[in-house]
Amino acid sequence: MAELECSIGLEIHAELKTASKIFCSCKNEFGALPNTNVCPICLGLPGTLPVLNSRVCDFAVKMGHALGCRINNVSRMERKNYFYPDLPKAYQISQSEIPICGNGSLDIIVNGEVKRVGIDRIHIEEDAGKLIHDDGFDGTLCDYNRCGVPLIEIVTDPDLHSSRDAYVFLETVRSILRYIDISDCKMQEGSIRCDVNVSVHEKGTPLGERCELKNVNSFSGAVRGIEYEIKRQTDIIASGGLVERETRRWDDKKGVSTIMRSKEELQDYRFFPEPDLGAVVISSERVEELRSEIPELPNRKMIRYVKEHGMNCDEAFVIADSPDKAALYDDCISLGRCRPRSVANRILGDVTKFMNDTGRSIADTPLTAQALCELCEAAENGIISSTGAKRVFAELVSSGGNTADIIERLGLAQNSDEEFLSDIADKIITDNEKSVRDYQNGKSNALGYLVGQSMKLSKGKADPAKLRSILENKLKKEN
C-alpha cells in the first residue's frame, strides 16, 4: 500500500464576551435559569427584527488582526437554513460569501519546529440553543438562553497533519482569544468548541473525501477523535474500500465515532442574504484603531522563548499561555540581572504553583519583577537554599518587600565559610562511621545521608553545594 498521510482542518467556534447578544439586548451570560435570557428576537417570533451588535464586529476584526487576516471593510450577513429543535427560527444568521475576515495564517511551534497554518476565514454568527438530555426523564428539553450568543467561527486550511499539530493549534488559538480579551474560553461552559475535518490519502496526492467530527467538547477529545478517525480511514483504505464523505458524532466516553448523516454541501443550507440586515461596514480607520490594540501574541512569545531563550515547547507554552506569567518573565529579562533559565524555572515552579493553588493573578499580588530577580540572584549565588527561596517567595507574594531584607529578617542566609563547613564535615564523619564505610564501599546514596546530617547540624545554614564538595574531598582522603 502506498504511503498515507493525514490532512486536518478545524472549525473553531468561540463565544464572544460581549455584554449583550449579537442581535438583541438580552444578557450574554452563562448559568442563568433556563429560558430566562430570551426575548422575541432570540425565539424567532414573527415580526421581530435583528439589530447587529457593533462590538461583535470589533472583536472579530481583532481576531482577524491576530491571525494575519485580510479585513473586509464591507461584509454581509446571510441566512443558513436548517431545521433542528435548538434553532427556533429554523435558520441561523451567519456569513458565507463575504466573511468579515479571510486569508490569514498562524505560526505554531511543534516539537521545536515552526509550522504555518492557513486561516481560510473568520466569520460572525449567532449561537443556537442547547438541548438537555437526562436519564431522569423521557424526551429532550430545550434551553434557548444560548440563542443569539455571538460567535466567531475560525476555519483553517487543511494544513495540520497530526493530532499533536491540532492540539497545539487549538491551545494557541485559545491563548490568543484570552490575550486579546474577546472570549473567556471556558470549555466547561461551551464557550469554545470545535469541529474536526479529517482526510487520509496517499502522500503527494490531492485530498480524498473528508469526514467531519461533531460533538468535540475538549481539546484532548479532539486528539482522541482525530487519532480514531485516522485509524478508521486507514483501515478502510487498506481493505480496498473508499472513504465516504460524512458527518460523524464523536463519543468521547466510548472512544468511537458514529455516523450522523451524509455530509451536507453548501447548497443544502440554502444560503441567501439576510433581508433584515444591511451590509456590515467597518471603516479603514476603525480597522487600524483595532490593530493598534493587539499586543505581542502568545505564539510569537513561544517561538521567541524557544529560539532565543532555550526553552522547550512545553515550558514556553506554560509561560506564554498566561499574560500574567509572560509579562513577569519579560519584565525580569528586561532588567538583565539574572539568567533567563533561572527566571523561567522560578515562574514554572513557584509562580505557577501559587496561581494554581490560589486561583489568583500575579498582578493582584505585591510581587514585582525586581523582587523576583533579586530572589533568583540570591538562589543562584548560594546565598539561600532552595527551601529558603520558597519561603522568601511566599513572603513576596503575600506582603511584598525587599528580598535581602526578608532573607535577613528570617535568618535564611547560608553560611559559605569554608572553616565553618569543614568543622561540620569533620564532626559528621566522626559520628557516622557506618555511613562513611558504606560510601567507601560504593554506596553513593550514603553521601546524601551525610550531607543531610550536616545540614541538620548547621540548622539549615550551610551552603549545601560547598558542604557536599568538602565532604567528598574528605571522604576520598580517608579512603
Protein Blocks (a to p, Z undefined) as FASTA:
>chain_A
ZZdddddddddddddfbfbdfkbcbdcdehiaehklgcfklnopghiacdddfklmmmmm
mmmmmnopacdfbdcddddddddfklmnopacddfklcfbehiaddddeehiacddddfb
acdddddddddddfkbgcjdddfklgopacddddddffbfbfklmmmmmmmmmmmmmmno
pagoiaknopaccddddddddehiacddddddehiabfklmmmmmmmmmmmmmmmmmnop
acddddddddfknopacdfbdcddfklnopacdfkbccddddfklmmmmmmmpccdfklm
mmmmmmmnopafklmmmmmmpmklmmmmmmmmmnomacfklmmmmmmmmmmmmmmmnopa
fklpcbdfklmmmmmmmmmnomacfklmmmmmmmmmmngpafklmmmmnopaccfbfklm
mmmmmmmmmmmmmlmmmmmnopaklmmmmmmmmmmmnnomacfklmmmmmmmmmmmmZZ
